Amino acid sequence: MTEYWLISAPGDKTCQQTWETMNNLTSKQNSLSVNYKFHIPDLKVGTLDQLVGLSDDLGKLDAFVEQVTRKVASYLGEVLEDQRDKLQENLMANNSGRPPEDEGGGGGGSEDRDSESSSGVYVTPLQSPPDSASSTPDQTPTDMFLLPLGPADLPSYITRFQWDIAKYPIKQSLRNIADIISKQVGQIDSDLKTKSTAYNNLKGNLQSLEKKQTGSLLTRNLADLVKKEHFILDSEYLTTLLVIVPKASFHEWQQNYEKITDMIVPRSSQLITQDNEYGLYTVSLFKKVVEEFKLHARERKFIVRDFTYNEEELAAGKNEITKLVTDKKKQFGPLVRWLKVNFSECFCAWIHVKALRVFVESVLRYGLPVNFQAILIHPHKKTMKRLRDVLNQLYGHLDSSAALSGGNTDSVDIPGLGFGQSEYYPYVYYKINVDMIEQSKV
């Protein structure tokens, strides 16, 4: 299942204790979910007014970044065309690198493993082995704590999430970090529009020309069907026309084409090619009766195609297709690479926005000093309702009205407390759906 729940709960004596209580109840005892600690570094809290205002803005930023992420994924699928089945393996995410050991992402020895950071947020050191209480079926002592060096699939990225300090310095204010993400993703969105427009125009022009190379003789390009010897060229008085004749009328054409007007060259008609419905014939006649011939031919359902044999123009047309095919191939590789890189950028930014939202809402709900444990839950599909009930029993005392309503409270927008969410629970809660393929088809 591609749905994850990102929640936070206030710390008990230690945040480790909060984690163990929740993990034992939902995962070990009842097998309702697989749980992961979600590591949020020491962030600058700021003032209450700043947090309230930022909370609302982060909700809008969350929606915007998710929209751009899915847009990039969707367009990558379009560009891959007949290789669309490889879309999933191209949707990867990775941070810019490991966080420095001296900044909020961890790096202490094993003695710090159960301690809280200075802000009260539990941060697991990268290299520390887990204790038995915090490991889960999907986490080994190694992969729980190591940030993937290369691109990771989306579930691996969020379950091993580490804050990217290189891109989003934790010494900056929360507002500045949000602005960095907004500007970064806004630029990607703008670049995507430019690149997709250029590539779509190129692809459209090529498809238009290729369509003219196939299809009915009534509409297709005739240049690759005719040869120089089919035409009378460089004559002052005579010319050759190309006529589309329905298959059912072949006999009528052959018997009567010389009688359609005067001044038609006898036995000048030749069948060049035919498709399922029509045949392409030539006929030679005097130039001065061309318009009269077109009129009378149309009355008999014979269609004269406008065509002038010019070797230079025909060569230029063929060269244009070749050029467009070459241009498309040249642009395909760099465009796919750009989309892959910037999908990763957007997805990572989106998860960082989720982390910001959890931090801000947790401070607003649980107060200062900062003391909460963020947890990523991967619910089992068939036990989601039971899992929700267990969480409400565990955390219902935090907000009795939310526990009683089961998350279906009326959407009353109280700025800064996340009450405008359609789903409100006594604990901080955000849903993350990492399915970028089915969602992008909608």
Summary of the structure (lengths in Angstrom):
residues: 442
radius of gyration: 34.1
end to end distance: 18.3
largest distance: 106.9
contacts: 1361
relative contact order: 0.21
helix: 50%
strand: 13%
